[in-house]
Every structure is written in structure tokens, then in C-alpha cells.
Amino acid sequence: MTSLQKVAAETSEAFLKSYGRPPRWMVAAPGRVNVIGEHTDYNDGFVLPMAIEHYAVMAADRPADGQAVIQIRATSGSEPLRVDLSAPVTPGEPSWGNYPRGVIAGCLARGLNPGGLDVLLHSTVPIGGGLSSSAALEVATATLMETVTGQTMDPVEKALLCQKAEHDFAGMPCGIMDQFISVMGRPDHLLLLDCRSRQTELVPMSDPSVSLLIINTNVKHALTGGGYAQRRLQCETASKNLDLPSLRDATMNILEQARGRMDEVVFRRARHVIGEISRTLQAAAAVRASDWPRVGTLMGASHASLRDDYDVSCVELDAVVDIARGIGQAGGIYGCRMTGGGFGGCAVALVKTGQVEAVSRQIAADYKARTGIEATIFVSRPAAGATVLQA
Ligand code: GLA
């Protein structure tokens, strides 16, 4: 049984238990891990994420009372959400419900009105781990709206609708990476996304000799805390200073020349973004060539830049990356970096498949010794994007 089939079976069973009848519809959307290209999406740059085998799954049926209310219960035990479709849909409590609320509001505005629904949400994407649990929830909601109404959206339009939900309802000014990969992921492929043109290219990643290991520091990240929005503003300040539409148009040379008239912090933020965009393109080429040592080196450089210039790492992420560097290629690790928005969450390591278990054991033990925290470590193959499942 694949991990998706397993989580689908669990969801179906949980629906039956909660509502006393089997579901009529079922959909899934994955979380993601970003291999490289961090904090580049809102700078019109490139990103290289993959969907992971952890999903937000929603099962649904019409409500017995026929009311125009969408009710979402969650296996996590979170307070249930009620969205009354006969009134304007606005943000509110419970706060986790703002992701589905925003998507439902966006769908209604485009004429996708599903009518009343009893929904059960079961998510295996760790919350606050930097693996896009919120994008998975948004994309699952949008996919459910499509499935129930029989109206499909263009994948780009769908991803943008979900991003808008996060901006307007959750107050998080995210870029487009997470929603794009959750919609468009393909098994055995990374997605090279040009965040300016929104063109995508699938990069095959099916070499069985390497695996992507995800190490959750179990330090929660909260991107609504202000650090993320502040980075966005600093990048805008930098591009204005350089008189360019965005940092995508800058080069290291242009930046160096402007150094004297730029705030030091803004300069470092820009240096990260310009370097990271170039590293992402180089990494995509190295993945295509199965040049794993090169990919690993670029991942290491990405981490250093996020830590030193972009200031979005933390002690625990640095500890993981440092332990991985110590293990090195001889011990089975090509490279390791923080992934996602930062300030906690996960690191991703490119590891020789034959050494995954030994490496995982050592990282877990050393991380515990250094920080006192238990890490959660798992491997994921690149997974499929949003899927409609057999209910
Ligand atoms: C979060 C955002 C993304 C992206 C990353 C950083 O995950 O949702 O849009 O900006 O941070 O790369």
C-alpha cells in the first residue's frame, strides 16, 4: 500500500466514524520540501521544490439536513470549522480555518459553489514544520471544491487562488512556491519554477542511489511573526535602491557597485537572493546530470547564505547542518540545508540511499545531545500533486 492509499483509507474510516456514513468524495494535496531556491519566489526568481509523501486529505458528503453550510472536522482534534454559505465568508476563529475559508471565498467568487458539505480533514503534513501544511490544506480545499462542483480551474489559477487565500485570510504574504508545487508535483520529479513567468519544468529525480532526508528540528516556525514580511520589504527596498523591477534583474556586480549607498542589512538580504537564484539554476542542471556532489555543495552554500546573509536560520537548524557536514560524503551525506521559510522547521539532506539508516541514527543522536530535542527524520520520494481519490 502506498502512503497515499494508507492515509486515504484512514481518512475514509475517520469520516465514517465521525459522520456515521461513508464519504462520497475524497481528495488529497501534498506538503513539499524545497531542495533549493529559498526566499527567491517573491523576488521573481527560481525555486526547485518537490511534493512529499505527506498529505492533507479531505473526505466529504452532503449534509443530512441539506443546509448550505460547510462543516470541517479534523482528526487532529482541532475545533471544527463551520462556513455558512448564505453569508459573506470572512476570516475568524478557529484560526486554522482561515486557510479553507479563504479558498472557499475565492471559489465562490469565481462561481464554484459546492453547496453544503460535511467534511473530514486528515493531514499527515507536520504543522509548523516548514513543509507547507497550510498550502496542502488550501490546495486540498480547492480540489474538493472542483470535485464537488465538477468545474476545474487552470492549475496556475488554482495555485494563485490558494496563495491569495493565505494573503487575505491568514495574513501571511507568502510567495507562490508552496501552492504551485502542491498543485503540480509529479512522482519522481522536482519542479523548477520560474516565479516571474510562472513557467514550470519537471526535473527528473529518480536515481535510486540518492534519497532526500527530511529532518524536522521540532522547533516550530511561525512565519506570521513578522520576520518573513520584513524580509520581503527589505528585498523591495533593495530593488528600489538598484532601480530594478525586482532582484531577479540584479547581478552581484550591480549590487557591489551600489554597496556604498545601501543599508548593510539590505545589502546582505539582496546578496542572498541574487546568489540563491543562480545556485538554483545550477542545482537544477546538476540534478539533470546526476552530479550529486555538486548538488550537495550548492545546498551547503544555500544554507550558509540563509544563515549569514538572510538571517532566517536558528540554532537548531544550524546544529543539524553542522552535524551533517561532519558526517560528510564519506559518511553518506552530499549536502544539507534548512528548507522553507526558516526560523525553525526542517532541514533537507541529500543522502546516499544505502546509508540513510546510519545517517538518520547519527543525526538523531547528535542532535539530541546538542539540543536536548528529539528530531523527527524521514525520507520522501518526490510525490504527486493534488489528486482526486476513489471515495
Ligand atoms: C514560505 C513561503 C514561500 C517561500 C518560502 C521561502 O514557505 O510560503 O512562498 O517564500 O517561505 O522560500
Boltz pocket constraint, residues with backbone or C-beta under 6 A from the ligand:
constraints:
  - pocket:
      binder: B
      contacts: [[A, 37], [A, 38], [A, 39], [A, 40], [A, 41], [A, 42], [A, 130], [A, 174], [A, 175], [A, 176], [A, 177], [A, 178], [A, 340], [A, 341], [A, 342]]
      max_distance: 6.0
